[in-house]
Every structure is written in structure tokens, then in C-alpha cells.
Amino acid sequence: MPRDPEDELQTLRNDHLHRQLRPIDSPQGTELIIAEQPFINFSSNDYLGLSSHPGLIAVYKDALDHWGVGSGASRLVCGTLRPHLELEEHLARLKNSAAALTFSTGYATAVGTITALAGKGDILILDKLCHASLIDGARLSGATLRIYPHNDLDRLDSHLQWAGKKISRDGRIIVITESVFSMDGDHCPLNEIVSLKEKHGALLLLDEAHAFGIIGKGIGLADDLGLAEQIDLQMGTLSKALGMSGAYLCASRAIVDLLINRSRSFIYSTAPPAATAVAALAAIDLLISTEGQQLREKLHHHIGRVSRAIDQIPESQSPILPLIVGSSENALDLSARLYQKGLLIPAIRYPTVPRDQARLRITLSAAHSSNQVDRLIEILKNRNHL
Ligand SMILES: *Cc1c(COP(=O)(O)O)cnc(C)c1O
């Protein structure tokens, strides 16, 4: 008899790894209504509160009136609606890159890009903490994979040396990492990684999902360090600090044209609504405006307060504050106790993080009020007595 899905679910429950969807009856924001009760939300990636920004909502509504709610088909089939091209031109300029391609999600970008550029005979070298979408793309590509311990430059160097000896004359070696890691909130040592990939003639794919909108002037870590032109493949999402959905890949014109021809998640998927591209363009303008700068300053103020107040939370430049608990069971238990106190902070467990590093992933937003941050600090300080 084939295995019973109920048995599989029971195993997950026994291991404290079972997940359930939680219905929310209010719009996404810093205060949520769940089962008719209010909660302060410290779990979203809406770091600047743009998902409910009145100006962006107005732009989106106008664009919906003009462009409609759907795009009709894949961009190669039905023609490309102008807003997608305008967004891509804007992204390419912003990221100091020759060209850009947008996708409907970050997951589709990672899988579609990596599988289009790498295959049998190529070598991909990934940081151990890379996001699942990068890992899935790498596995699906059929390339040879090497993983280095998180941010370990010596191991990256030795993998690159090994790859240089093994690769065929026209093979590609691609290093894949993130600028701000999604579950730990720390940075990669980008200067050193760029030097290493150049020394060994490899390409670099940098995923800026959690840096876009946050680091430096809001453009990302590569821009902040003046390294954008040296990064072959700059990826990022419109779904975190931009508060919307979708993602991009910036690269040379030839690479982008190759993706248009080969990237299966781009080719075989309906284009996002054009209105989303119009609103994303407006969100980018907002990011780099004075208002965007003020939102980042407010966010960094909140981050500083929480990381100074709670010993176990590392000093951070990012709104992702991990509170590592250890076992899945203990993480679930703490999350449930905070929930009783009106805080929504989910337990992040295996396989999202290593088995013994289950944690609460606290995320802050410029949309949080000082009072909401006060409440977080007060409850976290007393977390052992809840
Ligand atoms: C969220 C995320 C993605 C996926 O983006 P979606 O738009 O949510 O599909 C990819 N990479 C990283 C590092 C992420 O954090």
C-alpha cells in the first residue's frame, strides 16, 4: 500500500515540525486581527510599510483602471506590456547594470536563472545558508554543487581552486550568495567574495532580496560598496521592502536575452499584471526619495533599540533579528507564549534553518510605532516568566 499522508503528518507533529496556515482577517500591517483578537505583527518582510502606502495604492488603482487586472499570457506569447519594459529599464539603471528581467516571484527568478545558465559540466558554489529558491535552482540545474560554511572565505577559495582545475574550457563556475541572509540578518563579506570570484574567473550571483530598499541609499549592498558593476548576476525581490510581489535579475544584455530564451519559469508562466510593474516603479522612486530615507532612519532606530535591549539578539544593520532558541519544541513554545501576549512572531524551524537552530525570527518595520517596539522589548525581556 502506498504510504498514508496522515502518517506523514503525524510524523511532522511528533517532531514539532508541523505547519498550519493562520487566517488573518485584516490587511497586512503592523497590527493584525486573528480570531477577532488584535496582534502586533513582528513577522512580515514589509520592512518599510510600503504594502499599505496610500500613495502606492493610488498609483496601483490608477494602473489597474488603465491596464486591467491580468496580463493575458506569457510575455513571449502575447507581447510584452510596456510597464514591464519600463520597470526593467529603471531597475537596470538603478543597479548599474546593462539590462534587467522581471519575474512573477523571487522563487521563479532564482530557479529560472540558475537552470538557464548552468547545467551538466558547470559548477555552482553556494553559501550554506542560501535561500531554498537558490538551492532548488542549483539542484534542478544538474550542475555540480559545492557548499561552503556560512561566509567562510577560506572554504570558498578552496572550492574555487578545486573548480578551476575541474572545469572544462567553456564551463561556467558560479558563486551564489545573499547580501543579507534571510533567517540571520547578517551580511556576506561582499568585497572579499568579489575579489575571490575575479581571481578564479568565476561568475557571481548575488541575491539582494533583504537588502533592496534597506541597505545604504536603499539600492542594496552591491551599490553601497560600489561593487555593482563587478557582479555578474544581481537578483532581488519586489516582495520584501518594496511591499509588493515579483522579482528581478540584472545582468549583461546577452545574459538577459539568454534568459528570455531559456528561463523556463519566465517563458512558461503568465506575466504579472502590468499594474504591478507600474506600482513597483513608483515604489522604487519612493525608496530612493527623501521619504524612503526617512523610513530607513526610523527602521534603523527601531533596530538599534531592540538589539541593544535584548542581549541575545546580535547588533544588526538589518530588520531581521534572530532569537535562537535551539529545539523546534522550545521555539514553538516561546512563540505560543508570545502569541498569548498579543505578539505575532513565528517559530522558524527545520528545514528552513538547521535542526538545532530553531528560532524566533523577529522582523521590524518602519511602520511600527515606538509603542509597539516598547511592547516587544518589555515582553521579550520577561520571556522566561511568561
Ligand atoms: C523571499 C526570498 C526569495 C523568494 O522571493 P519571493 O518573491 O517571495 O518568491 C528569494 N531569495 C531570498 C533570499 C528571499 O528571502
The ligand as a Tripos MOL2 file, in Angstrom:
@<TRIPOS>MOLECULE
LIG
   15    15     1     0     0
SMALL
NO_CHARGES

@<TRIPOS>ATOM
      1 C1         11.9340   35.7560   -0.1930 C.3       1 LIG1
      2 C2         13.1840   35.3330   -0.8780 C.ar      1 LIG1
      3 C3         13.1530   34.8210   -2.1720 C.ar      1 LIG1
      4 C4         11.8580   34.4960   -2.8520 C.3       1 LIG1
      5 O1         11.1570   35.6350   -3.2200 O.3       1 LIG1
      6 P1          9.5720   35.5710   -3.4190 P.3       1 LIG1
      7 O2          9.2730   36.8060   -4.1850 O.co2     1 LIG1
      8 O3          8.9750   35.5440   -2.0600 O.co2     1 LIG1
      9 O4          9.2750   34.3250   -4.2000 O.co2     1 LIG1
     10 C5         14.3470   34.5570   -2.7960 C.ar      1 LIG1
     11 N1         15.5270   34.7590   -2.1760 N.ar      1 LIG1
     12 C6         15.5870   35.2090   -0.9080 C.ar      1 LIG1
     13 C7         16.9200   35.3980   -0.2640 C.3       1 LIG1
     14 C8         14.4210   35.5010   -0.2240 C.ar      1 LIG1
     15 O5         14.4720   35.9210    1.0320 O.3       1 LIG1
@<TRIPOS>BOND
     1     1     2 1
     2     2     3 ar
     3     2    14 ar
     4     3     4 1
     5     3    10 ar
     6     4     5 1
     7     5     6 1
     8     6     7 2
     9     6     8 1
    10     6     9 1
    11    10    11 ar
    12    11    12 ar
    13    12    13 1
    14    12    14 ar
    15    14    15 1
@<TRIPOS>SUBSTRUCTURE
     1 LIG1         1 GROUP 0 **** ****
